[in-house]
Amino acid sequence: MFKEIKNLIFVLVILAFIFFTGRYYFSDENIKKSHRSYNNIDKKINAFSKSLPLLENNTIDIIEYSNPTNPKKKKKFNFWKLVEND
């Protein structure tokens, strides 16, 4: 008897928690607050991005291409010999 009452109380507490959490989450007041905070964050990001300094581009012609002198000469690597040497 006591075990059934205890389980019933647990179920009621869990259902009450889910009900009140959902009620608060979907309330108009919470939705308005969340939209206001989103707008404030967007305003802060825009204000901060306007104060960022712009850096000049200094990466022009930074890649140097080299032509191999002898493309037929390749070094052969053997994986197992590398492992055995350790």
C-alpha positions as CSV (number, residue, x, y, z in Angstrom):
1,M,0.0,0.0,0.0
2,F,2.7,2.4,1.0
3,K,4.7,1.6,-2.2
4,E,1.8,2.5,-4.4
5,I,1.2,5.8,-2.7
6,K,4.9,6.6,-3.0
7,N,4.9,5.8,-6.7
8,L,1.8,7.9,-7.2
9,I,3.4,10.9,-5.5
10,F,6.5,10.5,-7.6
11,V,4.4,10.5,-10.8
12,L,2.4,13.5,-9.7
13,V,5.6,15.5,-8.9
14,I,7.1,14.6,-12.3
15,L,3.9,15.6,-14.1
16,A,3.6,18.8,-12.1
17,F,7.2,19.7,-13.0
18,I,6.7,19.1,-16.7
19,F,3.4,21.0,-16.6
20,F,4.8,24.1,-14.9
21,T,8.0,24.1,-16.9
22,G,6.0,23.9,-20.2
23,R,3.6,26.6,-19.0
24,Y,6.5,29.0,-18.2
25,Y,8.4,28.2,-21.3
26,F,5.5,28.8,-23.7
27,S,4.1,31.9,-21.8
28,D,3.9,35.2,-23.6
29,E,6.1,36.9,-21.0
30,N,9.0,34.5,-21.6
31,I,8.6,34.7,-25.3
32,K,8.8,38.5,-25.2
33,K,11.8,38.4,-22.9
34,S,13.7,36.0,-25.2
35,H,12.9,38.2,-28.3
36,R,14.1,41.3,-26.4
37,S,17.4,39.6,-25.5
38,Y,17.9,38.4,-29.1
39,N,17.5,42.0,-30.3
40,N,19.9,43.3,-27.6
41,I,22.5,40.8,-28.6
42,D,22.1,41.8,-32.3
43,K,22.6,45.4,-31.3
44,K,25.7,44.7,-29.3
45,I,27.2,42.6,-32.1
46,N,26.6,45.4,-34.6
47,A,28.0,48.1,-32.3
48,F,31.1,45.9,-31.6
49,S,31.6,45.1,-35.3
50,K,31.7,48.8,-36.2
51,S,34.6,49.4,-33.8
52,L,36.8,46.6,-35.1
53,P,39.9,47.7,-37.0
54,L,40.4,46.6,-40.6
55,L,43.8,45.1,-41.4
56,E,45.4,45.5,-44.7
57,N,45.9,42.4,-46.9
58,N,49.6,41.4,-47.0
59,T,49.2,38.0,-48.5
60,I,49.6,38.8,-52.1
61,D,52.0,36.5,-53.9
62,I,52.9,34.6,-50.8
63,I,52.9,31.2,-52.4
64,E,56.0,30.3,-54.3
65,Y,55.7,27.4,-56.7
66,S,58.8,25.3,-57.4
67,N,59.4,23.1,-60.4
68,P,60.9,19.7,-59.6
69,T,64.3,19.2,-61.4
70,N,63.9,15.5,-62.1
71,P,60.3,14.3,-61.9
72,K,61.2,10.7,-62.7
73,K,63.4,10.3,-59.6
74,K,61.1,9.4,-56.8
75,K,62.1,8.1,-53.4
76,K,60.2,4.9,-52.5
77,F,59.0,4.6,-49.0
78,N,58.3,1.3,-47.3
79,F,56.0,1.6,-44.4
80,W,56.9,-1.7,-42.8
81,K,60.6,-0.9,-42.8
82,L,59.8,2.4,-41.0
83,V,57.9,0.5,-38.3
84,E,60.6,-2.1,-37.9
85,N,63.3,0.5,-37.3
86,D,61.5,1.8,-34.2
